[in-house]
Amino acid sequence: MEFSTREITDVYAEISPHIVNTPIIHSATFSDICHCRTLFKLENLQMTGSFKERGALNRLNQLTDDERQRGVIAASAGNHAQGVALGAQKLGCRAVIVMPVTTPEMKVRAVAARGAEVLLHGDNYDAACSEAYRLA
């Protein structure tokens, strides 16, 4: 899927008030290893520690008023769950996140702290995802 410069600019305008403007840094070490100029975008500085917050917020921004009122459900074992939870919290939207029972407690607490309802189900992502589809 390709996006036009305009589409990218529009999405950036929508999500930029809600995300951290993270720096891009040069890595001399990786530049030497790769034999080219290597840059890193420090998305670990986002509230959730991951770039996935951007995609989740973008998708949540596309919901209709009716969809937003009904809330969202997602399956994840980590960073995506936190991104959905944070985006939903910022937009005043209910979020239910289905996570495998094997998810580290720290990740479960981080999602719940962002206002999402966490349901633990199954031993792996596939089982959690199936349950999310069933609930939806």
C-alpha positions in Angstrom: 0.0 0.0 0.0 1.4 3.4 -1.0 0.5 6.7 0.5 0.8 10.1 -1.0 2.8 12.9 0.6 -0.6 14.6 1.3 -2.0 11.6 3.1 1.1 11.3 5.3 1.0 15.0 6.1 -2.7 14.8 7.0 -2.2 11.9 9.3 0.8 13.7 10.9 -1.4 16.7 11.5 -4.0 14.5 13.2 -1.7 12.6 15.5 1.0 15.1 16.2 -0.8 16.8 19.1 -0.9 13.5 20.9 2.5 12.0 20.4 6.1 12.9 21.3 8.2 14.5 18.5 11.1 12.1 18.8 14.6 13.0 17.6 16.6 11.3 14.8 20.2 10.6 15.7 23.2 9.5 13.7 25.0 6.3 14.7 28.7 6.3 13.9 29.0 2.7 15.0 26.2 1.4 12.8 27.3 3.7 9.9 30.7 2.0 10.1 29.2 -1.5 10.2 26.8 -0.8 7.3 29.1 1.3 5.2 26.5 4.0 4.9 25.0 6.8 7.0 22.7 5.2 9.6 20.1 7.1 11.4 17.8 6.1 14.3 14.4 7.5 15.1 14.1 7.3 18.9 10.5 6.1 19.1 11.4 4.5 22.5 10.8 8.0 23.8 7.0 7.8 23.1 4.8 7.4 26.1 4.4 3.7 25.4 8.1 3.2 24.5 7.2 2.2 20.9 6.2 3.6 17.5 3.0 1.5 17.6 1.3 4.4 19.4 1.3 6.3 16.1 -0.5 3.6 14.2 -3.0 2.9 16.9 -3.9 6.6 17.3 -4.2 7.0 13.5 -6.6 4.1 13.3 -8.6 5.3 16.3 -8.9 8.8 14.7 -10.6 7.2 11.7 -13.5 5.8 13.7 -16.9 7.3 13.2 -18.6 8.9 16.2 -20.8 5.7 16.5 -17.8 3.4 16.4 -16.0 5.5 18.9 -19.0 5.5 21.2 -19.2 1.7 21.0 -15.4 1.4 21.8 -12.7 -0.8 20.4 -11.3 -4.3 21.0 -7.8 -5.5 20.2 -5.5 -8.4 20.9 -1.9 -7.9 21.7 0.8 -9.0 24.1 2.6 -5.7 24.5 3.4 -2.5 22.7 0.4 -2.4 20.4 -1.9 -3.0 23.4 -0.4 0.0 25.1 -0.7 2.1 22.0 -4.4 1.3 21.6 -5.1 1.9 25.3 -3.4 5.3 25.3 -5.0 6.4 22.0 -8.4 5.4 23.3 -7.8 7.2 26.5 -6.8 10.4 24.7 -9.9 10.2 22.5 -12.3 9.2 25.3 -13.1 5.8 23.7 -13.6 2.6 25.6 -10.9 0.0 24.9 -10.9 -3.7 25.6 -7.5 -5.5 25.1 -7.3 -9.3 25.0 -3.9 -10.4 26.1 -2.4 -14.0 26.5 -2.3 -15.2 30.1 1.5 -15.4 29.6 1.8 -11.7 29.1 4.3 -10.2 31.7 2.4 -8.5 34.5 4.3 -5.2 33.9 2.7 -5.0 30.4 -0.8 -5.9 31.7 -0.5 -3.2 34.3 0.7 -0.6 31.8 -2.3 -1.3 29.6 -4.7 -1.1 32.5 -3.1 2.1 33.8 -4.0 3.7 30.4 -7.7 3.0 31.1 -8.2 -0.1 29.0 -10.1 -3.1 30.2 -7.7 -6.1 30.1 -8.9 -9.6 29.5 -6.4 -12.4 29.8 -7.2 -15.3 27.5 -5.2 -18.2 26.0 -1.5 -19.2 26.1 -0.5 -17.2 23.0 -1.3 -14.3 20.7 -3.4 -16.5 18.4 -5.7 -17.6 21.2 -6.1 -14.0 22.4 -6.8 -12.8 18.9 -9.5 -15.5 18.4 -11.1 -14.4 21.6 -11.0 -10.7 20.6 -12.7 -11.6 17.3 -15.3 -13.7 19.2 -16.1 -10.8 21.5 -16.2 -8.3 18.7 
